[in-house]
Amino acid sequence: MIEQLHNYYLNKDEPNKSCLLALRDIILVQDVHIIETQKWGMPCFCYKKKMFCYLWVDKKTDEPYILMVEGKYLDHMELEEGGRSRMKILRVNPHKDIPIRTIESILQKALDLYRTGTIKLK
């Protein structure tokens, strides 16, 4: 599985490859309890074995995004709900500087949902 996961990143064209790898690193350093796995062919990040967020590339715009599993609990102007009832996404333009502070803020707010028990852990 690890090889498949690495291939997900390595098979992307630039600048998406570098952007996705940077996003991966940003997510993983947010908490020691975050682990990376693969679900539905995409990188999935879990907090204490509970799905937390995903990385994906929009098929229409070809831009990476972070999908926040419990996005309905997050109120941030950069997050898009679209037609989703539970999840929200944060688009990241791979041609611009990554908004690290914005991403970290959203990730920490999401992690707090798990830490405080708003989202129940198994």
N, C-alpha and C positions, 0 to 999 in steps of 0.2 A: 504494500500500500504506500509506503514512503516513496518508492520510486515513481509511482503514478502521480503522487502529489507534487513531487519535484518537477515531473514532466509537465504538469499543468502550467507551471510558471515558465519553464524553459521553452515550451512550444509557442509561447506568445511572441508576437513581433514587438520591437521597440516602437514607441516609448512605453507601451503597456507592460512589457515584461519588467522593466525597472520600477515602474510605478507600483505594480502589484507586489513585487518583492519588498519595496519600501513600506507599503501598507501592512504587509505581513509582519515585518519587524516592529512596526509601531504597535500593532495589536498585541503581539506576544510579550512586549515589555510592560504592558499595563498591569499585569498581575501574575504572580508565580503559579496561580491555579489555572491559567489559560493554557489549553493544549490545542494543537492543530490536528485535524483529521480530514477526511474527505467524505462528503455526502452528496449524492446526486451529481457526481462528477466535478464538484467544485470544492475549494478549500473551505472547511468549516472550522470555526473556533468555538471551543466549549469552555465554560467556566464550571469547574467541579462537576464535569460530565453532563452539564445541561447546555444545549445549543445556545450560543451567544450571538455570533455574527458569521457572515459569509463574505467571501470575495468573489466577484463575478465581473464580466464585461458585457455591457449592454449590446445586444445584437444590432440595434438600429443605429446607435451613435458610435459604437466601438470604443466607448469610454468605460474605464473601470468604475466600480462602485462597491461600497460596503453596505451589505444588507443587515440591518439590525433586527434580530428575531423578535424582540419585544418592543419594537418601535412605537406601538400605540401608547406606551407609557412615557415616551420621550417627546418633549416639546422643544424643538430647535428649528430655527428658520431655514437652515440648510438641509434639513431632512425632508424627503418627498414621500408622501403616502401613496400617491397614484390610486389605483383601484384596490389596493390591499387593505384589509381590515386589521391585521395584526402587525405586519412588518413595515418598515420604512427604509429608504435607501439614502445614502450620501454619495452623490456623484463626485468623482475626482477627475479633473482634467489632467491628462498625462503630459500635456504640453506646457503646463504652468507649475510653479512651485507648489508642493503639497502643503495644504493648510494644516500643519501638524497640530497647532494649538486647538483648532476647531475639532479635529478628529479626536485628540486626547480628551477634550472636554466631553464630547458625546460618548466616547467609550467609558469614561469614568462614571458618567451619569447612568449609563446602562449597567455597569458593574454594580453600582450602588443598589439597583433594583434587586439584584441577587443577594448582595451582602446584607441588606436590611430585611429580606424575607418577602418583599413585594412579589417577587417571582420565587416560587417555592423550588428548592433544590431536592433532588431525590434522596 
